């Protein structure tokens, strides 16, 4: 078998919460509120505790695969994709990536709210290192795919979540075609027709060699598109394999009462 384009080896991610592990810096508002709470005697220090978002997660991804990642909220899906994207580092373990990485991990992420859609496309292209002519050649195509031609000159601060998702996806696909594309629910706000349009485009990308890791709650899309699926549960891999089988296991577990409710 060829060398994996993504190799994840026994990664774990630990967070600390509580008073004794407060952030290195606070906003002025947070700091003033903290001081006033202490002065008024309302502040009750919270003990530090550890929270493991991921534990002992290992898997490989081959070039051109679509890997779906599913699980309940808090299962560690977003933490995993942020580690793959290099946004955060694992507490333990190692990730090896062979290729350029593009990310879609937040609606409107990277968009300047005061600039309009057209200007944000140009800005994104400049940040990616593209020449002005390259950006101009693709600009109308991006607007057409996103179906935002009528809002191209509207500041994106007035865009809905769905419009942000359309623009973010279109920019990523047409301006920066990476070898690996990491997607974290960025299409959740889109309408059904546009989602289907996007997934058709993703299949085109895969046919051209792009590898995709897709974090989503849309189990039907995972069954339809993914080559393999990972089911994360409480920060660990519950199962990995055929999308229909893994999705069925996830849906079966989702119908059971949560541990929190059982212990209430």
C-alpha positions as CSV (number, residue, x, y, z in Angstrom):
1,X,0.0,0.0,0.0
2,X,1.2,3.5,-0.8
3,X,2.3,6.0,1.9
4,X,-0.7,7.6,3.6
5,X,-1.2,11.3,2.8
6,X,-2.4,11.7,6.5
7,X,-1.1,9.6,9.3
8,X,-2.4,10.0,12.8
9,X,-0.6,8.1,15.5
10,X,-2.0,7.8,19.1
11,X,-2.9,11.5,19.4
12,X,-4.5,12.8,22.6
13,X,-5.5,16.3,23.5
14,X,-5.9,17.5,27.1
15,X,-7.4,20.8,28.2
16,X,-7.3,22.3,31.7
17,X,-10.2,24.2,33.3
18,X,-10.7,26.0,36.5
19,X,-9.2,28.9,38.5
20,X,-5.8,27.5,38.8
21,X,-5.4,27.3,35.0
22,X,-7.0,30.5,33.8
23,X,-6.1,31.9,30.4
24,X,-2.7,33.7,30.1
25,X,-4.6,36.9,29.3
26,X,-8.2,38.2,29.6
27,X,-10.0,41.0,27.9
28,X,-10.3,44.2,29.9
29,X,-14.0,43.5,30.5
30,X,-13.2,40.0,31.8
31,X,-10.4,41.3,34.1
32,X,-12.6,44.1,35.6
33,X,-15.5,41.6,36.2
34,X,-13.1,39.2,37.8
35,X,-11.7,41.9,40.2
36,X,-15.2,43.2,41.1
37,X,-16.4,39.7,41.9
38,X,-13.5,39.2,44.3
39,X,-14.1,42.6,45.9
40,X,-17.8,41.9,46.4
41,X,-17.1,38.4,47.8
42,X,-19.0,36.7,45.0
43,X,-16.0,35.0,43.6
44,X,-15.7,31.3,44.4
45,X,-12.4,29.8,43.1
46,X,-12.9,26.7,41.0
47,X,-10.4,23.9,41.3
48,X,-8.3,23.0,38.2
49,X,-9.4,19.9,36.4
50,X,-8.3,18.0,33.3
51,X,-10.5,17.3,30.4
52,X,-9.3,14.9,27.6
53,X,-11.0,15.9,24.3
54,X,-9.2,13.1,22.5
55,X,-7.5,9.9,23.7
56,X,-5.3,7.4,21.7
57,X,-6.7,8.3,18.2
58,X,-4.9,6.6,15.3
59,X,-5.8,6.2,11.6
60,X,-4.4,6.7,8.1
61,X,-5.9,8.4,5.1
62,X,-4.9,7.5,1.6
63,X,-4.6,10.1,-1.3
64,X,-8.0,10.7,-2.9
65,X,-10.1,9.3,-0.1
66,X,-13.1,11.0,1.5
67,X,-13.1,10.3,5.2
68,X,-16.3,11.2,7.2
69,X,-16.0,11.9,10.9
70,X,-19.2,11.7,13.0
71,X,-20.2,11.7,16.6
72,X,-22.2,13.6,19.2
73,X,-21.4,17.1,20.2
74,X,-18.3,17.0,22.5
75,X,-17.0,13.8,21.0
76,X,-13.8,15.5,19.9
77,X,-14.5,15.9,16.2
78,X,-13.6,19.6,15.9
79,X,-10.6,19.1,18.1
80,X,-9.4,16.4,15.8
81,X,-9.8,18.5,12.6
82,X,-8.1,21.5,14.3
83,X,-5.1,19.3,15.1
84,X,-5.0,18.1,11.5
85,X,-5.2,21.8,10.3
86,X,-2.3,22.8,12.7
87,X,-4.5,25.2,14.6
88,X,-3.7,23.4,17.8
89,X,-1.1,20.8,18.8
90,X,-1.9,17.4,20.3
91,X,-0.9,16.8,23.9
92,X,0.5,13.4,22.9
93,X,1.0,11.5,19.7
94,X,2.0,12.6,16.2
95,X,0.4,13.7,12.9
96,X,2.2,13.4,9.6
97,X,0.7,15.2,6.6
98,X,2.1,14.8,3.0
99,X,0.7,17.7,1.0
100,X,-0.9,21.1,1.1
101,X,-3.9,21.6,3.4
102,X,-7.0,23.8,2.9
103,X,-9.5,24.3,5.7
104,X,-13.2,25.1,6.0
105,X,-13.6,25.1,9.8
106,X,-15.8,28.1,10.5
107,X,-18.6,30.1,8.8
108,X,-17.1,33.4,7.6
109,X,-13.7,32.6,9.0
110,X,-11.1,34.8,7.4
111,X,-13.7,37.2,5.9
112,X,-13.4,40.9,6.7
113,X,-16.9,42.0,7.8
114,X,-16.5,45.6,6.5
115,X,-15.5,44.5,3.0
116,X,-18.0,43.3,0.4
117,X,-18.1,39.8,-1.1
118,X,-16.0,40.8,-4.2
119,X,-13.4,42.5,-2.1
120,X,-13.1,39.5,0.3
121,X,-12.5,37.2,-2.6
122,X,-9.6,39.5,-3.8
123,X,-8.3,39.7,-0.2
124,X,-8.4,35.9,0.2
125,X,-6.6,35.4,-3.0
126,X,-3.9,37.9,-2.0
127,X,-3.4,36.1,1.3
128,X,-3.0,32.8,-0.6
129,X,-0.3,34.4,-2.7
130,X,-2.1,34.5,-6.0
131,X,-1.4,37.2,-8.6
132,X,-4.0,39.9,-9.3
133,X,-4.7,38.5,-12.7
134,X,-5.2,34.9,-11.3
135,X,-7.8,36.3,-8.9
136,X,-9.6,38.4,-11.5
137,X,-9.8,35.4,-13.8
138,X,-11.7,33.3,-11.2
139,X,-13.7,36.0,-9.4
140,X,-16.9,35.8,-11.5
141,X,-16.7,32.0,-11.4
142,X,-16.6,32.1,-7.6
143,X,-19.6,34.5,-7.4
144,X,-21.5,32.4,-9.9
145,X,-20.9,29.1,-8.0
146,X,-21.8,30.8,-4.7
147,X,-24.9,32.3,-6.3
148,X,-24.1,35.6,-4.6
149,X,-23.8,37.8,-7.7
150,X,-26.6,40.1,-6.4
151,X,-24.7,40.6,-3.1
152,X,-21.2,40.9,-4.5
153,X,-21.0,44.6,-3.5
154,X,-22.7,44.1,-0.1
155,X,-20.5,44.1,3.1
156,X,-20.3,40.5,4.4
157,X,-21.3,41.7,7.9
158,X,-24.8,41.7,6.5
159,X,-24.5,38.1,5.1
160,X,-26.5,35.3,6.7
161,X,-24.7,32.2,7.9
162,X,-25.7,30.4,4.8
163,X,-24.3,33.2,2.6
164,X,-21.0,33.1,4.5
165,X,-20.9,29.4,4.0
166,X,-21.4,29.8,0.2
167,X,-18.7,32.3,-0.1
168,X,-16.2,30.5,2.1
169,X,-16.7,27.2,0.2
170,X,-16.5,28.8,-3.2
171,X,-13.3,30.7,-2.3
172,X,-11.6,27.6,-1.0
173,X,-12.6,25.4,-4.0
174,X,-11.8,27.9,-6.8
175,X,-8.9,30.0,-5.4
176,X,-7.0,27.5,-3.3
177,X,-7.3,23.9,-4.6
178,X,-5.3,22.1,-1.9
179,X,-4.2,18.4,-1.9
180,X,-6.1,17.9,1.4
181,X,-9.3,19.7,2.3
182,X,-10.5,19.7,5.9
183,X,-14.2,20.6,6.4
184,X,-15.9,21.1,9.8
185,X,-19.7,21.6,9.4
186,X,-19.1,24.7,7.3
187,X,-22.0,23.7,5.1
188,X,-24.5,23.1,7.9
189,X,-26.0,26.6,7.4
190,X,-26.5,26.1,3.6
191,X,-29.8,25.1,2.0
192,X,-30.3,21.6,0.7
193,X,-29.9,22.5,-3.0
194,X,-26.6,24.3,-2.4
195,X,-25.3,21.5,-0.2
196,X,-25.9,19.0,-2.9
197,X,-24.1,21.3,-5.4
198,X,-21.1,21.5,-3.0
199,X,-20.9,17.8,-2.5
200,X,-21.0,17.2,-6.3
201,X,-18.1,19.7,-6.5
202,X,-16.3,17.8,-3.8
203,X,-16.6,14.6,-5.8
204,X,-15.0,16.4,-8.8
205,X,-12.1,17.5,-6.5
206,X,-11.6,13.9,-5.4
207,X,-11.6,12.7,-9.0
208,X,-8.8,15.2,-9.5
209,X,-6.8,13.8,-6.5
210,X,-8.0,15.9,-3.6
211,X,-8.2,14.1,-0.2
212,X,-11.1,15.2,2.0
213,X,-11.7,14.9,5.8
214,X,-15.4,15.8,6.4
215,X,-16.7,16.4,10.0
216,X,-20.5,16.5,9.9
217,X,-23.7,15.5,11.5
218,X,-25.2,14.8,8.1
219,X,-25.1,11.0,8.2
220,X,-26.8,10.6,4.9
221,X,-24.1,12.6,3.1
222,X,-21.4,10.5,4.8
223,X,-23.1,7.3,3.5
224,X,-23.4,8.8,0.1
225,X,-19.9,10.3,-0.3
226,X,-17.4,8.9,2.1
227,X,-15.1,6.0,1.4
228,X,-14.6,5.3,5.1
229,X,-16.1,6.7,8.3
230,X,-14.8,7.4,11.8
231,X,-17.2,7.4,14.7
232,X,-15.8,9.3,17.6
233,X,-17.3,8.7,21.0
234,X,-16.1,10.4,24.2
235,X,-12.8,11.4,22.5
236,X,-12.0,7.9,21.3
237,X,-12.5,6.0,18.1
238,X,-15.5,3.8,18.6
239,X,-15.3,2.3,15.2
240,X,-13.9,3.0,11.7
241,X,-14.7,1.4,8.4
242,X,-17.6,1.2,5.9
243,X,-19.7,4.4,6.1
244,X,-23.1,2.6,6.2
245,X,-22.0,0.2,9.0
246,X,-20.4,3.0,11.1
247,X,-23.2,5.4,10.6
248,X,-25.7,2.7,11.7
249,X,-23.7,2.1,14.9
250,X,-23.7,5.9,15.6
251,X,-27.4,6.3,15.0
252,X,-28.1,3.2,17.2
253,X,-26.0,4.8,20.0
254,X,-27.6,8.2,19.5
255,X,-31.1,6.8,20.3
256,X,-29.8,5.6,23.8
257,X,-30.1,8.0,26.8
258,X,-26.8,9.8,27.4
259,X,-24.6,9.0,30.3
260,X,-25.4,12.3,31.9
261,X,-29.1,11.6,31.8
262,X,-28.6,8.1,33.2
263,X,-26.6,9.5,36.1
264,X,-28.9,12.4,36.9
